[in-house]
């Protein structure tokens, strides 16, 4: 992704004053912004707008943020899109549920615009640094293509949400090397985002559900590694 003037942001919240506040601050910072008051409308807008970032309230009528995020992650064009949850709830359940459906970050209300802009800049900055001379990894029957954020197993193409893909790609780049949960959190989520160690376990489980159990091995008491059979 280029400079921030090129970044598109979709803000989803059922409180209009929050939408207006965030839209104002984002546009002032140079982002292109669209807004939605509910999850159903957000999914419709996202299909056409294809945002680089979705700021998503977790507690909304009709369809909550978790279900909205799940639907957004099912859209192939949004595999590279960041999803950041905004919520007044601080329960651990909310955080786990958010990351379980593919969230990239989690910010508690009340929103402090300056702090939020810093978090967003950090997300895009970290993403722009994730360049690799090898965009495709071929290991056995598995092909991992970073350009399209897709994987291919025995001719079957599978789309993974952004963080699941990055986790698999990182491990596959370092075959047979064991990484602790803390290592993976640092390399995939970065130091700007506070997430629970169990978030790694959730993402590993989801990757295994899609590509099978053979590739990522649990090293008890240590962490995970990508195994070469």
C-alpha positions, -999 to +999 in steps of 0.1 A: +000+000+000+013+035-008+010+066+012-019+073+035-037+095+009-044+064-011-059+045+019-096+040+021-114+036+054-149+023+062-163+033+096-191+013+110-210+024+142-246+027+151-240+061+168-240+089+143-219+113+165-191+088+166-193+083+128-190+120+123-161+124+147-141+096+131-149+107+096-138+142+103-105+131+118-097+105+092-104+129+063-083+156+080-055+130+081-058+124+044-079+092+042-108+085+019-138+077+041-172+060+039-195+053+068-223+028+077-247+028+106-251-010+107-234-042+097-256-051+068-250-017+051-213-020+059-210-053+040-228-038+010-205-008+009-174-028+015-180-050-016-179-019-038-156+004-019-130-023-010-115-004+019-079-008+032-093-006+068-126-011+085-132+005+119-160-017+133-182-012+164-187-045+181-221-038+197-247-029+171-284-038+165-295-061+137-260-076+132-231-072+157-195-065+147-184-101+151-209-114+126-202-084+103-164-091+104-171-128+096-190-118+065-164-092+055-137-119+058-157-141+034-153-115+006-121-125-014-113-088-023-111-080+014-084-105+023-058-078+027-082-054+045-074-045+081-103-048+106-101-029+139-129-033+164-142-003+184-160-012+216-171+000+250-169-035+263-136-045+280-145-082+287-119-107+276-147-125+257-151-096+233-114-095+225-112-133+219-143-132+198-130-103+178-097-120+170-114-153+164-132-138+133-100-122+120-097-088+136-063-071+134-067-048+164-090-039+192-096-004+206-117+005+236-141+034+237-142+063+244-122+069+212-093+094+215-089+106+178-052+114+181-044+080+196-066+062+170-048+080+141-015+069+155-027+032+157-039+034+122-007+049+109+013+022+127-009-006+111-002+008+076+034+015+083+040-021+096+022-035+066+043-015+041+075-030+057+063-066+051+081-070+018+099-102+008+121-111-021+101-144-023+064-138-030+056-175-035+066-204-013+063-240-027+065-268-002+053-302-013+016-300-023+013-265-007+018-232-026+016-199-007+013-168-028+018-136-010+009-114-040-027-127-041-029-138-004-040-173-015-028-208-009-031-238-031-032-274-020-033-301-046-049-277-071-075-263-047-073-226-040-080-214-005-084-178+007-073-170+042-080-139+063-050-115+065-036-126+099-041-163+092-023-159+059+006-139+075+010-164+103+012-193+078+035-174+055+059-164+083+062-200+096+066-214+061+094-189+055+112-204+085+106-242+081+115-264+112+122-233+133+102-232+165+086-199+175+070-191+208+036-174+210+054-142+220+076-144+189+046-148+166+027-120+183+056-097+178+062-107+142+026-109+130+007-084+152+036-061+162+043-042+194+017-015+186-012-040+192-020-056+225-034-091+220-036-122+242-012-151+236-042-173+231-050-153+199-021-172+183-036-205+193-070-195+178-054-185+145-032-217+143-064-237+149-082-219+121-053-224+096-051-261+104-089-264+098-083-251+063-050-267+052-049-298+074-029-308+105+003-319+088+020-286+082+021-267+115+034-287+145+029-278+182+060-281+203+047-285+238+058-259+262+075-239+235+054-229+206+048-238+169+069-247+138+062-253+101+072-289+096+089-302+064+078-338+060 
